[in-house]
Amino acid sequence: MFEQAAKRSVSARLLQKVKDFRSDEHGAIAIFVLLIFVMMLLVGGIAVDVMRSEMRRVTYQQTFDRAVLAASNIALPPSQTPTTVGQSWYDIAGLGDQFTVDYITPTITGEATTSSRKTEMTGKVRSYNHFMHLMDIPYFEIPVKSAAQQGIAKVEVMMVLDITGSMSESSGSTTKIAALRQAATNFVTILKYDKDSGGNYTIPKDPYNLMSIGMVPYSSNVNIPVALRNQFTVQNLSWWDGVADQGVPDTNCFEIPESTYSTTSLSLTNPIRMQAVAQTAGGAPSVGTITLPGANNTNGNNGGVIALSRANPTNPAEPSRNTNSYTCNHGDNFNTGGNEKGSNLIALPTTDINTLKTQINQLNPRGTTSIAVGMRWGTALIDEAARPIYTNLLGGVPGMAGRPANNDDIGTKKYIVLMTDGTHVASKYILDAYKTGPSPIWRGADGRYAIEFNDSGSGLNGGTRPGINPNGNPKNSCSGWSLADKVVNGVTVKRNFFVPHLKENAVTRTTDPNRAEGNGNSGSAVTGACDPRAWVAPTNGAPTWSGSGVVRRLDWSEVWRYLTVDWVVEQLYMRSNVSGATNYNTVYNTFVGNYLAGEANMNALLNTNCTAAKQAGVEVFGIVLGDDVTPGPIQNCSSPGNGYFYWVKNANDLNAAFEQIAVLISELKLTQ
């Protein structure tokens, strides 16, 4: 007999069914596929929603960018504020509300002052999701921001332009100087004006005078205006018409110390030497024009008018006409009847380009190439240390207050445009000892000259003068006057004598060697006799020269005003036959040296100063004109990166380089 099994509890039966379900594999893949499909749908939907929101953000951002650029145009009149212009551009874009996106009305702020114009727009774009709302994310809301201003608050530009003698040469279909005049004129015009509908630059784009432009024309040195010279502390300032420290009109050049090339600033208080205005070209002695003194010279060759031409024979009151042998040149064009001496002067920065363009069109080439000196002046006048100069000289020029800006001013950009058609050439200059100070050279009112020697001593103006009277007794004498030391009352007295006026047509001899010069005692005047000081009047202490009027001892700076170095060496020193003064090279090298000491040194100075400029935040554009020019020094000077260095093979293409630089300088850019 069987017993009925006990009935299981409800909980036991439920647990068993769970175990059976867990082990049952029927339909498992369908469930997995369903889960994966839902996940793929969600992930794909996220991508679609994100892509749609990014497209809306880009559309909004581009609209903002266009609006702020338009609203920040500095050429707009003040009545068109950044806010109104920006809102107008946004409205014209026609974004508005759409079914699946909201372009929320932006907030527009802006500022327009006399020194800047800027605009800022902020807003949000809301993109409604098609898929991610299933994840309880109904939309994306993305902030958008854009800002712009007209370039930067201020721009300061210095052009450093080559006006050396080689710029007069032909290149392409024109001359180099003609091409430079045109290119520089166009350059300043493009910086200040936009094109009208006819393609002409007539629309002002700098109504607030944010941009200043200056010019440094350079050759052997840089000629500066008197007013600028007076801002500095100088040494060796030239005499003029017998008055000390006047300077040569329209011709003022500094010898900026080489030690300053490692910086951009130039001290207004540390003394700087003036460069002597002198025609320094040397040459072999002109045999046949120099008549050495001798016992038989009775025809006036040792006196009277000297054979070689003076510096400017047509007008002794003026310096000689500038040639390439001048280290410091003025800019007068001798082919015209006008006076263009001021054309080659530094043009201090200005916001008004009309006067600047007039000066550019008068640039006159002459002199050799000192690129480093030109660059040194360019950096000095763009450096913040020049602000007192601007304050004193440019106070009445609109927009010049507070310039040059600080070198680290983030609201100001500084540029130098450096142009040359050659490489460095060392020029000749007068050494320091002969720049200023009393010279031994005298000048008569009629333009005749004499040099004073003594019978002994050191230097070029002391020594024996042989051959005056080789057969006489004493042999070194002049019609009875000894040219050696004499003893008067136990005191040795030095004898002074003058060349070439040692011998006059008729002077009175002396029979007393100790008698005062100029006061003979041997009877009537004798043709051919000589008197060491015959031309100096012995009465009242007022020197006169028979037939020449009053004579005056010249300052060395006045000597170079009237006479070339070559003339002084040959006609005054070599002609004297004084020991130590008869060798041309010895005398010439006493007066003259190489300015800045050669090409390698000048290249090094240029590189040093360019490095200082770039470290001070100045952007340097370099232009080389000519296919036979070594570009390295200018290329190394230029700022790194594209668009800063241009090598123009002929003058026809010079304008394109200047134009491209002008466009780069005045370009409008987004700031955010």
Secondary structure, 3 states (H helix, E strand, C coil): CCCCCCCCCHHHHHHHHHHHHHHCCCCHHHHHHHHHHHHHHHHHHHHHHHHHHHHHHHHHHHHHHHHHHHHCCCCCCCCCCHHHHHHHHHHHHCCCECCCEEECCCEEEEEECCCCEEEEEEEEEEEECCCHHHHCCCEEEEEEEEEEECCCCEEEEEEEEECCHHHHCEECCEEHHHHHHHHHHHHHHHHHEEECCCCCEEEECCCCCCEEEEEEEECCCCECCHHHHCCCCEECCCCECCECCCCECCECCEECCHHHCCCCCCCCCCCEEECCCCECCCCCCCCCCCCCCCCCCCCCCCCCCCCCCCCCCCCCCCCCCCCCCECCCCCCCCCCCCCCCCCCECEEEECCHHHHHHHHCCCCCCCCCCHHHHHHHHHHHHCHHHHHHHHHHCCCCCCCCCCCCCCCCCCEEEEEEEEECCCCCCEEEECHHHCCCEEEEEEECCCCEEEEEECCCCCCCECCCCCCCCCCCCCCEECCEECCCEEECCEEECCEEEECCCECCEECCCCCCCCCCCCCCCCCCEECCECCCCCCCCCCCCCEECCCEEEEEEEHHHHHHHCCHHHHHHHHHHHHCCCCCCCHHHHHHHHEEEECCCHHHHHHHHHHHHHHHHHCCEEEEEEEECCCCCCHHHHHHCCCCCCCEEEECCHHHHHHHHHHHHHHHCCCEECC
